[in-house]
Amino acid sequence: MVNKLEKVVYTAHAHTTGGREGGVSRTDDGALEVSLSTPAVMGGSGGPGTNPEQLFAVGYSACFIGALKAVGGKLKIRVPQDVSIDASVSFGPIENNAFGIAVRLEIHLPGLDPEQRRQLVDAAHHVCPYSNASRGNVEVDLVIA
């Protein structure tokens, strides 16, 4: 089942040339431009550019912090100013000669008790667009640090 947007609030636009190795991606507003390279361990040059897994890790962790803040207000739990997430996105083969990713988010919510942390993380995982996009298709490990 595909979740359909009830209303489009924002649409990001990016243009990519060249792909993973030697490519460039840029957003239409010029706010982001990145060179792309493949890590040597994946058979690439290991050059100075970034890769899709790093971009996914950045996007998911930033979005998840936004979701924590959104649900924190509703739950009347103040999200700490120094909230942080260490995101890991792993790449590897899956069945049928395809490739997949797995995600680990290590979520740091200093100053909150364990019950508040769990409540926030569970609620954020329910509303975060990255969580909803990956649910049932990507292994996501949420670790409350």
Salt bridges, closest charged atoms under 4 A:
GLU33 OE2 - ARG26 NH2 3.19
GLU53 OE2 - ARG20 NH2 2.48
ASP86 OD2 - HIS108 NE2 2.89
GLU106 OE1 - ARG104 NH2 3.45
GLU106 OE2 - HIS108 NE2 3.44
ASP122 OD1 - ARG118 NH1 2.90
ASP141 OD2 - ARG104 NH1 3.46
